Amino acid sequence: MKFAGLLVMPAGFFLALAALVLFPASSAASRTAFVLCGLAVEALGLVVALRGHMEDKETSRS
Amino acid sequence: MTPTPPPAMSDAAFVLVLALLLVSPLAIAGLALINTGLGRSRSAAQSLLGSLAIVAVAAIAFALAGATFAGTAAGASHAMHAGGKPWDWLGAAPLFLAGLGSAPPQAQLGLLFEFLAVTLAALIPWGSGADRLKLTAGCAVAAVLGALVFPLVAHWVWAGGWLAQLGLNFSLGAGFQDPAGAATVHVLGGMAALVVVWLAGPRKGKFPPGGFATAMPGHNAVYILFGCLLALAGWLAFNVAGAVLWLHAPLSALPGAAVNTLLSASGAVAATFAVTRIRFGKPDASLCANGWLAGLVASSATAGIVTPVQGLVIGLVAGVLTPLLVEVLELAVSVDDPSGAIAVHGAGGLWGLVAAGALAPQAGQLLAQLVGIAALIGIALPLVYLLLWVVNRFVPLRVEQDGERIGMDLHELGGGAYPEFVIHRDDSYR
């Protein structure tokens, strides 16, 4: 689960990069929304990785 | 578009920055002292010796390989083209610092700044792995950060890399701005701390089966708090030198950057003092130290950009967030981070970068900062995990069980830091 989370993070980064390439400088709102979506995907990956860490801890306790 | 070379630096600015950089190792000394104080007494000598070794290994690794990958502004680099724009992603400076003496003075100062920055970054995860990380493991982590990861990010941010060129190529303000290492040093160090904690696991007895997390307080509040004062001196030097080097700030703007640094730390420690007093009835010394450091970390991104009032508010927010995040990470997420580096350096640095973008006068600066943060979390964190996971296969990060029981000093050095005092055995914490 930790590895899955870590794999999701680069996906969020490429989403943020895509915003710069796909939208011109004039459409700042679209760019911002896209970059925020990328960050949200990264945050999701981080949460999944942290959940994986917690599950590892629970397993090692029992 | 190709980046324009940085404006020429006056002799006065050169001397000032050089003098400041010679003072900035006080930040490293402060952090080493804080890390030692926050660990246990039976690991104190190993902690400080480890700090020395890590500084040495990080500097050597950066000299042998890292400086080549970091490159210099307007120097040789590797770039690819996508979407009609150049993406400068890796430096290509001469190997082994060749030609350093004949480089422009500003490039030499930039390199010295990076040398000091990489040692500070490498020291951050050492505090998080306190009481269970082996000396060899700490050195291996420092080598990876110094030779590979830090140079990559430093090139993107300080040496005309694609993040620095976001303003030029995509009209995002002045490009990603990180004048004193909030991203390259602190967020990177905080992420490495998270990875070290993930790979090494918690200290023995920290999370007992079916119970709450065990409190393992730092062994010396005097080290911790004096380390904070030392760190202030180093941070003032780093922030002012960074403002000249990377923001090209005029000399008249430098006192303001120093005032902002002090106000940010002051606001942060005042806020943490209040939060811990409300939460626990009395202020908590180690959390107040964490708050102070978080204020300094946030100022690394903002000191040369914001007004004094804004600097104070940035520190106040950092001071409120830090103790709460330290508590959440330990109690809700089962992360054993004795130095609080993930919250202090990781989250504090991120907050500073966002605040710098939100308060900058240029349009699009916030978006540039957010893209930089996306690069740190999306590329640097998985890369650090991958590299340290490989390191852990060959050089196990965690000490043997017996070493943790008798203490790192006895196990790794054969003698303790305080031979005349009675040291607590492991059972006394339970």
Interface residues (C-beta under 8 A of the other chain):
Chain A: K2 L6 L7 M9 P10 A11 G12 F13 F14 A16 L17 L20 V21 A25 A28 R31 T32 V35 L36 G38 L39 E42 A43 L46 A49 L50 H53 M54 K57 S60 R61 S62
Chain B: A82 G83 K85 L166 F170 S171 L172 W198 G201 P202 F207 P208 P209 G210 V333 S334 V335 G364 L367 L370 V371 I373 A374 A375 I377 G378 I379 L381 P382 Y385
